[in-house]
């Protein structure tokens, strides 16, 4: 008997536009012979399933069910294809936990920790993972840009602690530019992370678990003529992603080892994407961040890595759904 799968997309943040792109890829590649797929749009106007004719049917939030004429549809599992809040920060995961509905992503605790960039690097550092030196500030606390600049070596990256797709992020070369960059980041979040730049090559890699084994996808090297891997570079073609990365096996092995270690330390589930800077001077990978709901659009990296491994997306998404059970 085919299982009912809710593909959740949308969201309450500016990343919703990316969620909708990811949902198209996921919906087109979920095995329809194994699963009945219902795309559920969760946005500020409500939680809806849209039928072929355009009519929207509201989800019953009491049990996350769908009333279709005389049939009540209950879901066996949820595939979370939503970037930003509430699908990437643990809120939906906690909701599904209370309803005892399995889902494809990390649990509520891991999602909440990794969504906050400062908490992520703090946990990683305590576990022996190399991370950049940083300063964390809150919007309600008065900050002195000069004082912060004296604690760090420029250039630095200023980014919202909670958020993704490089929205609100800046690269700052001089202390005089720091305050405006912090204010820009505060437009997206009430917490800001200011992080020293690590010089090296940028790599990113997808990691997932299947049948009790942690699998590291082929590594991608990210190159861009932009100042950093910003929104335009990620989603509008202003970057080059080389998959698999053209690197020595000794370097690849170090990145794979760190990726598996991070996946285990943070108790990850489903597929995550971990970003690294490899310091050629120190010959070690520095972790930048963990994306627990990595993009799945045509321009996204994880689908490219899956194909480079020799798998189809249909096979990959089936593995992720099977892991829910």
C-alpha positions as CSV (number, residue, x, y, z in Angstrom):
1,X,0.0,0.0,0.0
2,X,1.4,3.4,-1.0
3,X,2.3,5.7,1.8
4,X,1.0,9.3,2.0
5,X,3.9,11.8,2.1
6,X,3.4,15.5,2.8
7,X,6.0,17.7,0.9
8,X,6.1,20.8,3.0
9,X,7.3,24.0,1.4
10,X,7.0,27.8,1.7
11,X,7.8,29.4,5.0
12,X,7.7,32.7,6.8
13,X,11.0,34.2,5.8
14,X,12.6,35.7,2.6
15,X,14.0,32.2,1.9
16,X,10.5,31.1,0.8
17,X,11.3,31.8,-2.8
18,X,14.1,29.2,-2.6
19,X,11.8,26.7,-0.8
20,X,9.4,26.8,-3.8
21,X,12.2,26.1,-6.2
22,X,13.4,23.2,-4.1
23,X,9.8,21.8,-3.9
24,X,9.5,21.6,-7.7
25,X,12.6,19.4,-7.9
26,X,11.5,17.2,-5.0
27,X,8.0,16.8,-6.3
28,X,9.1,15.9,-9.8
29,X,11.5,13.2,-8.5
30,X,9.7,11.5,-5.7
31,X,8.8,8.0,-6.8
32,X,5.0,8.2,-7.5
33,X,4.8,4.4,-7.7
34,X,5.8,4.1,-4.1
35,X,4.4,7.3,-2.5
36,X,1.3,9.5,-2.8
37,X,2.7,13.0,-2.6
38,X,0.8,16.1,-1.4
39,X,2.6,19.4,-1.6
40,X,1.6,21.5,1.4
41,X,2.3,25.3,1.3
42,X,2.9,26.8,4.8
43,X,3.0,30.6,4.6
44,X,1.8,33.6,6.5
45,X,-1.7,33.3,5.0
46,X,-2.2,29.7,6.1
47,X,-1.4,26.0,5.6
48,X,-2.9,24.8,2.3
49,X,-3.0,22.0,-0.2
50,X,-3.8,23.2,-3.7
51,X,-5.8,20.8,-5.9
52,X,-5.4,20.7,-9.7
53,X,-8.2,23.2,-10.4
54,X,-6.5,25.8,-8.2
55,X,-8.8,25.4,-5.1
56,X,-6.9,25.5,-1.8
57,X,-7.8,23.1,1.0
58,X,-6.7,24.1,4.4
59,X,-4.8,21.7,6.6
60,X,-6.3,20.6,9.9
61,X,-3.5,21.7,12.3
62,X,-4.9,19.6,15.2
63,X,-3.6,16.4,13.5
64,X,-2.0,17.7,10.3
65,X,-4.6,16.0,8.2
66,X,-6.3,16.9,4.9
67,X,-10.1,16.5,4.2
68,X,-10.6,15.7,0.6
69,X,-14.3,15.5,-0.1
70,X,-15.4,12.5,1.9
71,X,-11.9,11.2,2.5
72,X,-9.6,12.2,5.4
73,X,-6.0,11.9,4.4
74,X,-3.4,11.4,7.2
75,X,0.2,11.4,6.4
76,X,2.7,8.6,7.1
77,X,5.7,11.0,6.9
78,X,6.7,14.5,6.0
79,X,9.4,15.5,3.5
80,X,10.5,19.0,4.7
81,X,11.5,21.1,1.7
82,X,11.4,24.5,3.5
83,X,14.3,26.8,4.0
84,X,14.2,29.3,6.9
85,X,11.6,29.5,9.6
86,X,9.6,27.5,10.6
87,X,10.9,24.5,8.6
88,X,14.7,24.7,9.2
89,X,14.8,26.1,12.8
90,X,13.1,23.2,14.6
91,X,9.6,24.7,15.0
92,X,7.9,22.4,12.6
93,X,10.0,19.4,13.8
94,X,8.7,20.0,17.3
95,X,5.1,20.2,16.0
96,X,5.5,16.9,14.1
97,X,7.1,15.3,17.1
98,X,4.1,16.1,19.3
99,X,1.9,14.4,16.6
100,X,4.3,11.5,16.3
101,X,4.6,12.0,12.5
102,X,8.1,11.1,11.2
103,X,9.9,13.6,9.0
104,X,12.9,13.7,6.7
105,X,15.1,16.2,8.5
106,X,17.2,16.6,11.7
107,X,15.2,16.7,14.9
108,X,14.0,19.9,16.6
109,X,17.0,20.3,18.9
110,X,19.6,19.8,16.1
111,X,17.6,22.0,13.7
112,X,17.4,24.8,16.3
113,X,21.1,24.7,17.2
114,X,22.4,24.5,13.6
115,X,20.0,27.3,12.4
116,X,21.9,29.6,14.7
117,X,25.4,30.1,13.3
118,X,26.9,31.1,16.6
119,X,25.6,28.1,18.5
120,X,26.8,25.9,15.7
121,X,30.4,27.1,15.7
122,X,30.4,27.0,19.6
123,X,29.3,23.3,19.7
124,X,31.7,22.5,16.9
125,X,34.6,24.2,18.6
126,X,34.0,22.3,21.9
127,X,34.1,19.1,19.9
128,X,37.5,19.8,18.3
129,X,36.3,21.0,14.9
130,X,38.3,23.9,13.5
131,X,36.1,27.1,13.2
132,X,37.0,30.7,12.6
133,X,37.4,33.2,15.5
134,X,34.2,35.2,16.0
135,X,32.1,37.7,18.0
136,X,28.4,37.3,18.7
137,X,26.1,40.3,19.4
138,X,22.4,40.8,20.2
139,X,20.3,43.7,18.8
140,X,19.0,44.6,22.2
141,X,22.6,45.0,23.6
142,X,24.5,48.1,22.8
143,X,27.6,47.3,20.7
144,X,30.7,49.3,19.9
145,X,32.0,48.6,16.4
146,X,35.5,49.8,17.4
147,X,35.7,47.5,20.3
148,X,34.6,44.5,18.2
149,X,37.1,45.4,15.5
150,X,39.9,45.3,18.1
151,X,39.1,41.7,18.9
152,X,39.2,40.4,15.3
153,X,41.6,40.5,12.3
154,X,40.1,41.9,9.1
155,X,38.6,41.0,6.7
156,X,35.6,39.6,8.5
157,X,32.2,38.3,7.5
158,X,29.1,39.8,9.2
159,X,26.0,37.6,9.0
160,X,22.6,37.1,10.7
161,X,23.0,34.3,13.2
162,X,19.6,32.8,12.1
163,X,19.1,32.7,8.4
164,X,20.4,31.3,5.2
165,X,21.1,31.9,1.5
166,X,23.6,34.6,2.5
167,X,20.8,37.1,2.9
168,X,21.9,40.0,5.0
169,X,25.6,38.9,4.9
170,X,28.5,41.2,4.2
171,X,32.3,40.9,3.8
172,X,34.0,43.8,5.6
173,X,37.6,44.9,5.0
174,X,38.0,47.8,7.3
175,X,36.7,48.7,10.8
176,X,35.0,51.8,9.4
177,X,32.6,49.6,7.4
178,X,31.7,47.3,10.3
179,X,28.8,49.2,11.8
180,X,26.8,49.5,8.6
181,X,27.3,45.8,7.9
182,X,26.1,44.9,11.4
183,X,23.0,47.1,10.9
184,X,22.3,45.4,7.6
185,X,22.5,42.0,9.3
186,X,20.1,43.2,12.1
187,X,17.5,43.8,9.4
188,X,17.3,40.0,9.0
189,X,17.8,38.8,12.6
190,X,18.2,40.1,16.2
191,X,21.5,38.2,16.5
192,X,24.6,38.8,14.4
193,X,27.8,36.8,14.0
194,X,31.1,38.6,13.1
195,X,33.6,36.0,11.9
196,X,37.2,36.3,10.8
197,X,37.9,35.2,7.2
198,X,39.8,32.0,6.8
199,X,42.0,32.0,3.7
200,X,41.7,28.9,1.6
201,X,39.6,27.0,-0.9
202,X,35.9,26.7,-0.3
203,X,34.3,23.3,-0.4
204,X,30.8,22.0,0.4
205,X,29.5,18.5,0.8
206,X,26.2,16.7,1.3
207,X,26.0,14.0,4.0
208,X,23.1,11.6,4.7
209,X,22.4,8.4,6.5
210,X,20.9,5.2,5.0
211,X,20.6,1.8,6.5
212,X,22.7,2.8,9.5
213,X,25.6,4.1,7.3
214,X,26.7,7.7,7.0
215,X,27.3,8.5,3.3
216,X,29.4,11.5,2.2
217,X,28.4,12.7,-1.3
218,X,31.1,13.8,-3.8
219,X,32.8,17.0,-2.7
220,X,32.1,20.3,-4.5
221,X,34.6,23.2,-4.8
222,X,32.9,26.6,-5.0
223,X,34.5,29.4,-7.0
224,X,33.1,32.8,-7.6
225,X,34.2,36.2,-8.9
226,X,32.0,37.8,-6.3
227,X,33.5,38.9,-3.0
228,X,32.0,35.8,-1.4
229,X,29.4,33.1,-2.1
230,X,26.4,35.4,-1.7
231,X,22.8,35.0,-2.9
232,X,23.6,36.0,-6.5
233,X,26.5,33.5,-6.6
234,X,24.3,30.7,-5.1
235,X,21.1,31.1,-7.1
236,X,21.7,33.4,-10.1
237,X,24.7,31.8,-11.7
238,X,27.5,34.0,-10.5
239,X,29.6,31.1,-9.4
240,X,31.3,27.9,-10.6
241,X,30.7,24.7,-8.7
242,X,33.1,21.9,-9.6
243,X,31.7,18.4,-8.8
244,X,33.6,16.3,-7.9
245,X,36.2,18.8,-6.7
246,X,39.6,18.5,-8.3
247,X,41.6,18.0,-5.2
248,X,44.2,15.5,-3.8
249,X,42.8,12.5,-2.2
250,X,44.5,13.4,1.1
251,X,42.6,16.7,1.2
252,X,39.3,15.0,0.2
253,X,39.8,12.3,2.9
254,X,40.2,15.0,5.6
255,X,37.0,16.8,4.5
256,X,35.0,13.5,4.4
257,X,36.3,12.6,7.9
258,X,35.3,16.0,9.3
259,X,31.9,15.8,7.6
260,X,31.1,12.4,9.1
261,X,32.4,13.6,12.5
262,X,30.2,16.7,12.4
263,X,27.1,14.7,11.2
264,X,27.6,12.5,14.3
265,X,28.4,15.2,16.8
266,X,25.2,17.2,15.9
267,X,23.1,14.0,15.8
268,X,22.0,14.8,12.2
269,X,19.3,13.0,10.3
270,X,18.3,13.1,6.6
271,X,20.6,15.0,4.3
272,X,22.6,18.0,5.4
273,X,25.2,20.1,3.6
274,X,28.3,21.2,5.4
275,X,30.4,24.1,4.1
276,X,34.2,24.2,4.7
277,X,37.2,26.4,4.0
278,X,40.3,24.3,3.5
279,X,43.4,26.2,4.9
280,X,46.3,25.2,2.7
281,X,48.7,26.9,5.1
282,X,47.5,24.8,8.1
283,X,46.3,21.8,5.9
284,X,43.1,21.5,7.8
285,X,39.4,22.1,6.9
286,X,37.5,24.8,8.8
287,X,33.8,24.3,9.2
288,X,31.7,27.3,8.2
289,X,28.2,26.2,8.8
290,X,25.7,23.3,8.5
291,X,22.6,23.5,6.3
292,X,20.0,21.0,7.6
293,X,17.6,21.7,4.8
294,X,20.0,22.1,1.8
295,X,18.6,23.5,-1.5
296,X,17.2,21.0,-4.0
297,X,16.5,23.4,-6.9
298,X,18.1,23.0,-10.4
299,X,20.9,25.4,-9.3
300,X,21.5,23.6,-6.0
301,X,24.6,21.7,-5.0
302,X,23.2,18.5,-3.4
303,X,21.3,17.3,-6.5
304,X,24.6,17.8,-8.5
305,X,26.5,15.7,-6.0
306,X,23.9,13.0,-6.0
307,X,24.1,12.7,-9.8
308,X,28.0,12.8,-9.6
309,X,27.7,9.7,-7.3
310,X,25.8,7.9,-10.0
311,X,22.4,8.0,-8.3
312,X,19.1,9.4,-9.7
313,X,17.2,11.9,-7.5
314,X,14.3,9.5,-7.5
315,X,16.5,6.9,-5.8
316,X,18.0,9.5,-3.4
317,X,14.6,10.9,-2.3
318,X,13.3,7.3,-1.8
319,X,16.2,6.6,0.5
320,X,15.5,9.8,2.5
321,X,11.8,8.9,2.9
322,X,12.6,5.3,3.8
323,X,14.9,6.6,6.6
324,X,11.8,8.4,8.2
325,X,10.5,4.9,9.1
